[in-house]
Amino acid sequence: MAEDTLLYRNMTQNEKWSNPISGTGRVGFGNLVKDYAALNRKNMRHTDNKGYPLCYVVEVEAIGDPGQALEVEIFTAPETWVLKNAVRKWHMARNQMLERVEALGRVGEYAKTIRPYLTIAHAEHGDIRPALGRANHTSTLVNAGTSTQTESSQAAVSERTMSGGEWTYTQIAATADSESGVASFGDAYELVLTGDHNSDDGSDSGNVRSFTHVSMMRSYLESRRNASSIIQTAEGGGTIQAEPNPLVNLMSDSVSVGEVKEIVQDLQREKPPYEAFSTASNNALSGNDALDLVTSCFLSTSTSYLKDKEVIRIPMGLFHARTTASAAISDSNAIVPGLRFRLLGIDKCQG
């Protein structure tokens, strides 16, 4: 890619930055895929055409101020098998949705792959926007060629928000989840990569549950049918036969065969070495680490060292940035860091 550098340095409300829940600073949600597409005038994708999620490898640099120590933390979706399989499964489901109306082969080039938000908060706040420094070609010189040569009053370099084209986020339509005997209807919603769904519980709409946003990762985990839940019952259901078997005893160490069977039963009941997914309530984030954003880098600048950088992987090109600042977002004199993203490569997400 020719142009590989994005600058996020105007951390104002106009550029979709906001204050954190407490304290002073800046928080915002970024979409590198959208911004690199605008920068290069070229279509970019979150996934390839087969639905495999892409990972954007970038060098992130925080640029501080001489009089202020500043910190930047970048959060991304976890690059795990859950993300990879969830995106792949949703890609196939969306293709089936389009095929049902015989439109799969007739969608535009930009709509062939899924475009999700990172989280519901991302959908609510919108995308932070990078800035461009532009040389003003109409600028002229005064006293050209002399020792008093200066530029005209019109600024030679102007900074403005980068303009982009149309970027739509993927919409899905499906039958609403309803109780038996209740007439169902078509439910349209947008996709978020991780976190929770955003829906009502059905109590105010005739027991029909509708969505505004659906989490790709949570819905994938909810759709899985794991046989281990049967094996892990306290009563031992689903385990191997424990009654004496003459042939097994003959072919094995008959003295210890009973103990071995008990060991195998315990092995089959072992739970996974990670927190099991739970959907006890509409809010699944409270007990499911798989849906949380993870820290991809933590940068710190100081009065003696004004820059800090790190190479990180950003699944699907979607990230959440949190930075410190010397004052609230409404203070025009607040000191904030500048963020520079340099694209090093794009490959498939691991997991």
C-alpha positions as a Markdown table, in Angstrom:
| # | Residue | x | y | z |
|---|---|---|---|---|
| 1 | Met | 0.0 | 0.0 | 0.0 |
| 2 | Ala | 1.4 | 3.4 | -1.0 |
| 3 | Glu | 0.0 | 5.6 | 1.8 |
| 4 | Asp | 0.5 | 3.8 | 5.1 |
| 5 | Thr | 0.4 | 6.5 | 7.8 |
| 6 | Leu | -2.7 | 7.8 | 9.7 |
| 7 | Leu | -2.5 | 10.7 | 12.2 |
| 8 | Tyr | -5.1 | 11.1 | 15.0 |
| 9 | Arg | -4.1 | 14.3 | 16.7 |
| 10 | Asn | -7.3 | 16.5 | 16.9 |
| 11 | Met | -8.9 | 14.8 | 19.9 |
| 12 | Thr | -12.0 | 17.0 | 20.0 |
| 13 | Gln | -15.7 | 16.2 | 20.1 |
| 14 | Asn | -15.9 | 17.2 | 16.4 |
| 15 | Glu | -13.6 | 14.3 | 15.6 |
| 16 | Lys | -15.7 | 11.9 | 17.7 |
| 17 | Trp | -13.5 | 11.9 | 20.8 |
| 18 | Ser | -15.1 | 12.1 | 24.2 |
| 19 | Asn | -14.2 | 12.2 | 27.9 |
| 20 | Pro | -13.7 | 9.0 | 29.9 |
| 21 | Ile | -16.2 | 8.0 | 32.5 |
| 22 | Ser | -14.1 | 9.6 | 35.2 |
| 23 | Gly | -11.1 | 12.0 | 35.1 |
| 24 | Thr | -9.7 | 13.9 | 32.1 |
| 25 | Gly | -8.6 | 12.4 | 28.9 |
| 26 | Arg | -9.9 | 11.2 | 25.6 |
| 27 | Val | -11.6 | 8.0 | 24.5 |
| 28 | Gly | -12.6 | 7.0 | 21.0 |
| 29 | Phe | -13.2 | 4.2 | 18.6 |
| 30 | Gly | -11.2 | 3.8 | 15.4 |
| 31 | Asn | -11.8 | 1.9 | 12.1 |
| 32 | Leu | -8.4 | 1.5 | 10.3 |
| 33 | Val | -10.1 | -0.3 | 7.4 |
| 34 | Lys | -12.4 | 2.7 | 6.7 |
| 35 | Asp | -9.6 | 5.3 | 7.1 |
| 36 | Tyr | -7.0 | 3.5 | 5.0 |
| 37 | Ala | -9.6 | 3.0 | 2.3 |
| 38 | Ala | -10.2 | 6.8 | 2.3 |
| 39 | Leu | -6.5 | 7.6 | 2.4 |
| 40 | Asn | -5.6 | 5.4 | -0.6 |
| 41 | Arg | -8.9 | 5.8 | -2.5 |
| 42 | Lys | -9.1 | 2.0 | -2.5 |
| 43 | Asn | -11.5 | -0.5 | -1.1 |
| 44 | Met | -10.3 | -2.2 | 2.1 |
| 45 | Arg | -11.9 | -5.1 | 3.9 |
| 46 | His | -12.3 | -6.5 | 7.4 |
| 47 | Thr | -12.4 | -10.0 | 6.0 |
| 48 | Asp | -11.3 | -11.7 | 2.8 |
| 49 | Asn | -14.0 | -12.8 | 0.3 |
| 50 | Lys | -14.2 | -16.2 | 2.0 |
| 51 | Gly | -15.0 | -14.6 | 5.3 |
| 52 | Tyr | -11.7 | -15.1 | 7.1 |
| 53 | Pro | -11.1 | -12.1 | 9.4 |
| 54 | Leu | -8.0 | -10.0 | 8.6 |
| 55 | Cys | -5.6 | -8.6 | 11.1 |
| 56 | Tyr | -3.9 | -5.2 | 10.5 |
| 57 | Val | -0.3 | -5.1 | 11.8 |
| 58 | Val | 0.5 | -1.5 | 12.7 |
| 59 | Glu | 3.2 | 0.5 | 14.4 |
| 60 | Val | 1.5 | 2.8 | 16.9 |
| 61 | Glu | 3.4 | 5.9 | 18.0 |
| 62 | Ala | 2.3 | 8.3 | 20.8 |
| 63 | Ile | 3.8 | 11.8 | 20.4 |
| 64 | Gly | 3.8 | 13.8 | 23.6 |
| 65 | Asp | 4.2 | 17.4 | 24.6 |
| 66 | Pro | 7.4 | 18.8 | 26.2 |
| 67 | Gly | 5.6 | 19.9 | 29.3 |
| 68 | Gln | 3.3 | 17.0 | 29.9 |
| 69 | Ala | 3.6 | 13.2 | 30.6 |
| 70 | Leu | 0.9 | 11.4 | 28.6 |
| 71 | Glu | -0.3 | 7.8 | 28.3 |
| 72 | Val | -2.2 | 5.9 | 25.6 |
| 73 | Glu | -3.8 | 2.5 | 25.8 |
| 74 | Ile | -5.1 | 0.7 | 22.7 |
| 75 | Phe | -7.8 | -2.0 | 23.1 |
| 76 | Thr | -8.8 | -4.5 | 20.5 |
| 77 | Ala | -11.0 | -7.6 | 20.2 |
| 78 | Pro | -9.1 | -10.7 | 21.4 |
| 79 | Glu | -7.5 | -12.5 | 18.5 |
| 80 | Thr | -8.8 | -16.0 | 19.4 |
| 81 | Trp | -10.4 | -19.0 | 17.7 |
| 82 | Val | -13.8 | -17.5 | 18.9 |
| 83 | Leu | -13.3 | -14.4 | 16.9 |
| 84 | Lys | -12.1 | -16.3 | 13.8 |
| 85 | Asn | -14.9 | -18.8 | 13.8 |
| 86 | Ala | -17.6 | -16.2 | 14.7 |
| 87 | Val | -16.7 | -14.0 | 11.8 |
| 88 | Arg | -16.4 | -16.9 | 9.4 |
| 89 | Lys | -19.8 | -18.3 | 10.5 |
| 90 | Trp | -21.5 | -14.9 | 10.2 |
| 91 | His | -20.1 | -14.4 | 6.7 |
| 92 | Met | -21.7 | -17.7 | 5.6 |
| 93 | Ala | -25.0 | -16.9 | 7.3 |
| 94 | Arg | -25.1 | -13.5 | 5.6 |
| 95 | Asn | -24.5 | -15.1 | 2.2 |
| 96 | Gln | -27.4 | -17.4 | 2.9 |
| 97 | Met | -29.6 | -14.5 | 3.8 |
| 98 | Leu | -28.7 | -12.8 | 0.4 |
| 99 | Glu | -29.1 | -16.0 | -1.5 |
| 100 | Arg | -32.7 | -16.5 | -0.2 |
| 101 | Val | -33.7 | -13.4 | -2.2 |
| 102 | Glu | -31.3 | -14.4 | -5.1 |
| 103 | Ala | -29.2 | -11.3 | -4.5 |
| 104 | Leu | -25.8 | -12.8 | -3.5 |
| 105 | Gly | -24.3 | -12.3 | -6.9 |
| 106 | Arg | -25.8 | -8.8 | -7.4 |
| 107 | Val | -24.5 | -6.9 | -4.4 |
| 108 | Gly | -22.0 | -4.1 | -5.1 |
| 109 | Glu | -18.2 | -4.6 | -4.7 |
| 110 | Tyr | -18.1 | -2.8 | -1.4 |
| 111 | Ala | -20.9 | -4.9 | 0.1 |
| 112 | Lys | -19.5 | -8.4 | -0.4 |
| 113 | Thr | -17.9 | -8.6 | 3.0 |
| 114 | Ile | -19.1 | -7.8 | 6.5 |
| 115 | Arg | -18.5 | -4.4 | 8.0 |
| 116 | Pro | -19.1 | -4.6 | 11.8 |
| 117 | Tyr | -18.7 | -2.1 | 14.7 |
| 118 | Leu | -16.3 | -3.0 | 17.5 |
| 119 | Thr | -18.8 | -2.7 | 20.3 |
| 120 | Ile | -22.2 | -1.2 | 20.9 |
| 121 | Ala | -20.4 | 1.9 | 22.3 |
| 122 | His | -18.6 | 2.2 | 19.0 |
| 123 | Ala | -21.9 | 2.3 | 17.2 |
| 124 | Glu | -23.2 | 4.9 | 19.5 |
| 125 | His | -20.2 | 7.2 | 19.5 |
| 126 | Gly | -19.1 | 6.8 | 15.8 |
| 127 | Asp | -15.6 | 6.7 | 14.3 |
| 128 | Ile | -12.7 | 9.0 | 15.3 |
| 129 | Arg | -11.4 | 10.8 | 12.3 |
| 130 | Pro | -7.7 | 11.2 | 11.2 |
| 131 | Ala | -6.2 | 14.6 | 10.3 |
| 132 | Leu | -4.3 | 15.6 | 7.2 |
| 133 | Gly | -1.7 | 18.2 | 6.8 |
| 134 | Arg | -2.0 | 19.8 | 3.3 |
| 135 | Ala | 0.3 | 22.1 | 1.6 |
| 136 | Asn | -1.6 | 25.1 | 0.2 |
| 137 | His | -0.7 | 25.4 | -3.5 |
| 138 | Thr | -2.1 | 28.9 | -3.7 |
| 139 | Ser | 0.4 | 30.2 | -1.2 |
| 140 | Thr | 2.8 | 32.8 | -2.6 |
| 141 | Leu | 6.1 | 34.3 | -1.4 |
| 142 | Val | 6.7 | 37.9 | -0.4 |
| 143 | Asn | 10.1 | 39.4 | -1.3 |
| 144 | Ala | 11.0 | 36.1 | -3.0 |
| 145 | Gly | 14.7 | 35.6 | -3.3 |
| 146 | Thr | 15.7 | 38.1 | -0.7 |
| 147 | Ser | 16.7 | 37.9 | 2.9 |
| 148 | Thr | 13.3 | 39.0 | 4.0 |
| 149 | Gln | 11.5 | 36.3 | 2.0 |
| 150 | Thr | 8.2 | 35.3 | 3.8 |
| 151 | Glu | 5.0 | 33.5 | 2.9 |
| 152 | Ser | 1.9 | 35.3 | 2.2 |
| 153 | Ser | -0.7 | 35.8 | 4.9 |
| 154 | Gln | -2.6 | 32.7 | 3.6 |
| 155 | Ala | -1.3 | 29.7 | 5.5 |
| 156 | Ala | 1.1 | 27.5 | 3.5 |
| 157 | Val | 0.0 | 24.4 | 5.4 |
| 158 | Ser | -3.5 | 23.7 | 6.6 |
| 159 | Glu | -4.8 | 20.9 | 8.7 |
| 160 | Arg | -8.2 | 19.4 | 8.2 |
| 161 | Thr | -10.1 | 16.2 | 8.8 |
| 162 | Met | -9.6 | 13.6 | 6.1 |
| 163 | Ser | -12.6 | 13.3 | 3.9 |
| 164 | Gly | -13.9 | 9.9 | 3.1 |
| 165 | Gly | -16.6 | 8.4 | 0.9 |
| 166 | Glu | -19.6 | 6.4 | 1.9 |
| 167 | Trp | -19.0 | 3.7 | 4.5 |
| 168 | Thr | -22.0 | 1.6 | 5.6 |
| 169 | Tyr | -22.0 | -0.9 | 8.4 |
| 170 | Thr | -23.6 | -4.3 | 7.7 |
| 171 | Gln | -27.3 | -4.8 | 8.4 |
| 172 | Ile | -28.9 | -8.2 | 8.9 |
| 173 | Ala | -32.6 | -9.1 | 8.7 |
| 174 | Ala | -33.9 | -12.3 | 10.4 |
| 175 | Thr | -37.1 | -13.5 | 12.1 |
| 176 | Ala | -37.5 | -12.1 | 15.5 |
| 177 | Asp | -37.1 | -14.5 | 18.5 |
| 178 | Ser | -40.7 | -15.1 | 19.8 |
| 179 | Glu | -42.5 | -17.4 | 22.1 |
| 180 | Ser | -44.7 | -20.2 | 20.8 |
| 181 | Gly | -48.0 | -18.9 | 19.5 |
| 182 | Val | -46.9 | -15.3 | 19.0 |
| 183 | Ala | -46.8 | -14.0 | 15.4 |
| 184 | Ser | -43.2 | -13.3 | 14.5 |
| 185 | Phe | -41.8 | -10.5 | 12.3 |
| 186 | Gly | -38.7 | -9.5 | 10.5 |
| 187 | Asp | -36.0 | -8.0 | 12.7 |
| 188 | Ala | -33.3 | -5.8 | 11.2 |
| 189 | Tyr | -30.1 | -5.1 | 13.2 |
| 190 | Glu | -26.4 | -4.2 | 12.8 |
| 191 | Leu | -23.4 | -6.3 | 13.8 |
| 192 | Val | -20.8 | -5.6 | 16.5 |
| 193 | Leu | -17.7 | -7.7 | 16.7 |
| 194 | Thr | -17.5 | -8.3 | 20.4 |
| 195 | Gly | -19.3 | -7.4 | 23.7 |
| 196 | Asp | -23.0 | -7.9 | 24.2 |
| 197 | His | -26.1 | -7.7 | 22.1 |
| 198 | Asn | -28.4 | -4.7 | 22.4 |
| 199 | Ser | -32.0 | -5.8 | 22.7 |
| 200 | Asp | -35.2 | -5.7 | 24.7 |
| 201 | Asp | -36.2 | -8.8 | 26.7 |
| 202 | Gly | -39.5 | -9.3 | 25.0 |
| 203 | Ser | -41.6 | -8.2 | 28.0 |
| 204 | Asp | -42.9 | -5.0 | 26.3 |
| 205 | Ser | -43.5 | -6.4 | 22.8 |
| 206 | Gly | -45.7 | -9.4 | 23.0 |
| 207 | Asn | -42.9 | -11.7 | 24.1 |
| 208 | Val | -41.0 | -11.0 | 20.9 |
| 209 | Arg | -37.4 | -10.1 | 21.5 |
| 210 | Ser | -35.8 | -7.8 | 18.9 |
| 211 | Phe | -32.3 | -6.5 | 18.4 |
| 212 | Thr | -30.7 | -3.2 | 17.4 |
| 213 | His | -27.1 | -4.7 | 17.5 |
| 214 | Val | -26.0 | -8.3 | 17.7 |
| 215 | Ser | -22.5 | -9.4 | 19.0 |
| 216 | Met | -20.9 | -11.7 | 16.5 |
| 217 | Met | -18.7 | -13.4 | 19.1 |
| 218 | Arg | -21.4 | -13.8 | 21.7 |
| 219 | Ser | -23.9 | -15.2 | 19.3 |
| 220 | Tyr | -21.3 | -17.7 | 18.0 |
| 221 | Leu | -20.6 | -18.9 | 21.6 |
| 222 | Glu | -24.4 | -19.2 | 22.2 |
| 223 | Ser | -24.8 | -21.2 | 19.0 |
| 224 | Arg | -22.3 | -23.9 | 20.0 |
| 225 | Arg | -23.4 | -27.3 | 21.2 |
| 226 | Asn | -20.6 | -28.7 | 23.4 |
| 227 | Ala | -20.8 | -32.4 | 24.3 |
| 228 | Ser | -18.6 | -31.8 | 27.3 |
| 229 | Ser | -21.6 | -30.3 | 29.2 |
| 230 | Ile | -23.1 | -33.9 | 29.2 |
| 231 | Ile | -19.8 | -35.5 | 30.2 |
| 232 | Gln | -19.3 | -33.1 | 33.0 |
| 233 | Thr | -22.5 | -33.8 | 34.9 |
| 234 | Ala | -22.1 | -34.6 | 38.6 |
| 235 | Glu | -23.8 | -37.9 | 38.2 |
| 236 | Gly | -21.2 | -39.1 | 35.6 |
| 237 | Gly | -23.6 | -39.1 | 32.7 |
| 238 | Gly | -21.8 | -39.6 | 29.4 |
| 239 | Thr | -18.7 | -41.3 | 30.8 |
| 240 | Ile | -17.3 | -44.6 | 29.9 |
| 241 | Gln | -18.8 | -47.9 | 31.1 |
| 242 | Ala | -17.6 | -48.6 | 34.6 |
| 243 | Glu | -19.0 | -52.0 | 35.2 |
| 244 | Pro | -16.6 | -55.0 | 35.1 |
| 245 | Asn | -15.9 | -56.4 | 31.7 |
| 246 | Pro | -14.1 | -59.7 | 31.4 |
| 247 | Leu | -12.5 | -59.0 | 28.1 |
| 248 | Val | -11.2 | -55.7 | 29.2 |
| 249 | Asn | -9.9 | -57.2 | 32.4 |
| 250 | Leu | -8.2 | -60.0 | 30.5 |
| 251 | Met | -6.5 | -57.6 | 28.1 |
| 252 | Ser | -5.4 | -55.2 | 30.8 |
| 253 | Asp | -3.9 | -55.1 | 34.2 |
| 254 | Ser | -6.8 | -56.6 | 36.0 |
| 255 | Val | -5.7 | -55.4 | 39.4 |
| 256 | Ser | -5.7 | -51.7 | 38.5 |
| 257 | Val | -8.4 | -51.6 | 35.7 |
| 258 | Gly | -11.0 | -50.3 | 38.1 |
| 259 | Glu | -8.8 | -47.4 | 39.3 |
| 260 | Val | -7.9 | -46.6 | 35.7 |
| 261 | Lys | -11.6 | -46.3 | 34.8 |
| 262 | Glu | -12.1 | -43.9 | 37.6 |
| 263 | Ile | -9.2 | -41.8 | 36.4 |
| 264 | Val | -10.6 | -41.7 | 32.9 |
| 265 | Gln | -14.0 | -40.7 | 34.3 |
| 266 | Asp | -12.4 | -37.8 | 36.2 |
| 267 | Leu | -10.5 | -36.8 | 33.0 |
| 268 | Gln | -13.7 | -36.8 | 31.0 |
| 269 | Arg | -15.4 | -34.5 | 33.6 |
| 270 | Glu | -12.6 | -32.0 | 33.5 |
| 271 | Lys | -13.7 | -28.5 | 32.7 |
| 272 | Pro | -11.8 | -26.4 | 30.1 |
| 273 | Pro | -8.8 | -24.3 | 31.3 |
| 274 | Tyr | -10.7 | -21.0 | 30.7 |
| 275 | Glu | -13.9 | -19.5 | 31.9 |
| 276 | Ala | -17.0 | -21.2 | 30.6 |
| 277 | Phe | -19.4 | -19.0 | 28.6 |
| 278 | Ser | -22.5 | -18.1 | 30.5 |
| 279 | Thr | -25.8 | -16.6 | 29.2 |
| 280 | Ala | -27.7 | -16.3 | 32.5 |
| 281 | Ser | -28.8 | -12.7 | 31.7 |
| 282 | Asn | -29.1 | -10.3 | 28.8 |
| 283 | Asn | -25.8 | -8.8 | 29.9 |
| 284 | Ala | -23.3 | -11.6 | 29.3 |
| 285 | Leu | -20.2 | -9.3 | 29.7 |
| 286 | Ser | -20.2 | -9.5 | 33.5 |
| 287 | Gly | -19.0 | -13.1 | 33.5 |
| 288 | Asn | -17.4 | -13.7 | 30.1 |
| 289 | Asp | -13.9 | -12.7 | 29.5 |
| 290 | Ala | -14.1 | -13.9 | 25.9 |
| 291 | Leu | -16.3 | -10.9 | 25.0 |
| 292 | Asp | -14.1 | -8.2 | 26.7 |
| 293 | Leu | -11.7 | -6.0 | 24.8 |
| 294 | Val | -8.0 | -6.7 | 25.5 |
| 295 | Thr | -5.1 | -4.3 | 25.9 |
| 296 | Ser | -2.9 | -4.4 | 22.8 |
| 297 | Cys | -0.4 | -1.8 | 23.8 |
| 298 | Phe | 0.3 | 0.8 | 26.6 |
| 299 | Leu | 2.3 | 3.8 | 25.5 |
| 300 | Ser | 3.8 | 6.5 | 27.8 |
| 301 | Thr | 5.5 | 9.8 | 26.9 |
| 302 | Ser | 7.3 | 12.1 | 29.4 |
| 303 | Thr | 8.9 | 15.5 | 29.5 |
| 304 | Ser | 12.3 | 13.9 | 28.7 |
| 305 | Tyr | 11.2 | 11.3 | 26.1 |
| 306 | Leu | 8.4 | 12.6 | 23.9 |
| 307 | Lys | 7.7 | 9.5 | 21.8 |
| 308 | Asp | 6.8 | 5.9 | 22.5 |
| 309 | Lys | 5.8 | 3.3 | 20.0 |
| 310 | Glu | 5.0 | -0.4 | 19.7 |
| 311 | Val | 4.1 | -2.8 | 16.9 |
| 312 | Ile | 0.7 | -4.5 | 17.5 |
| 313 | Arg | -1.9 | -6.6 | 15.7 |
| 314 | Ile | -5.4 | -5.2 | 15.4 |
| 315 | Pro | -8.0 | -7.8 | 14.5 |
| 316 | Met | -10.5 | -6.5 | 11.8 |
| 317 | Gly | -8.8 | -3.1 | 12.0 |
| 318 | Leu | -11.1 | -2.0 | 14.9 |
| 319 | Phe | -9.7 | -0.5 | 18.1 |
| 320 | His | -10.6 | 1.5 | 21.2 |
| 321 | Ala | -8.2 | 4.2 | 22.3 |
| 322 | Arg | -7.9 | 5.8 | 25.8 |
| 323 | Thr | -5.5 | 8.6 | 26.4 |
| 324 | Thr | -4.7 | 11.0 | 29.2 |
| 325 | Ala | -5.0 | 14.7 | 28.9 |
| 326 | Ser | -4.2 | 17.8 | 31.0 |
| 327 | Ala | -7.9 | 19.0 | 31.0 |
| 328 | Ala | -11.4 | 18.1 | 30.0 |
| 329 | Ile | -12.4 | 17.8 | 26.3 |
| 330 | Ser | -14.1 | 21.2 | 26.4 |
| 331 | Asp | -10.9 | 22.9 | 27.3 |
| 332 | Ser | -9.3 | 24.2 | 24.1 |
| 333 | Asn | -5.9 | 24.5 | 25.9 |
| 334 | Ala | -5.8 | 20.9 | 27.0 |
| 335 | Ile | -2.6 | 19.0 | 26.2 |
| 336 | Val | -3.2 | 15.7 | 24.5 |
| 337 | Pro | -0.9 | 13.2 | 22.7 |
| 338 | Gly | -0.8 | 12.7 | 19.0 |
| 339 | Leu | -1.3 | 9.2 | 17.6 |
| 340 | Arg | 0.4 | 7.9 | 14.5 |
| 341 | Phe | -0.6 | 4.5 | 12.9 |
| 342 | Arg | 1.8 | 3.1 | 10.3 |
| 343 | Leu | 0.5 | 0.0 | 8.4 |
| 344 | Leu | 3.1 | -2.8 | 8.2 |
| 345 | Gly | 1.0 | -5.6 | 6.8 |
| 346 | Ile | -2.3 | -7.4 | 6.6 |
| 347 | Asp | -2.7 | -11.1 | 7.3 |
| 348 | Lys | -5.4 | -13.5 | 8.5 |
| 349 | Cys | -6.3 | -13.5 | 12.2 |
| 350 | Gln | -4.8 | -16.3 | 14.2 |
| 351 | Gly | -6.7 | -18.6 | 16.6 |
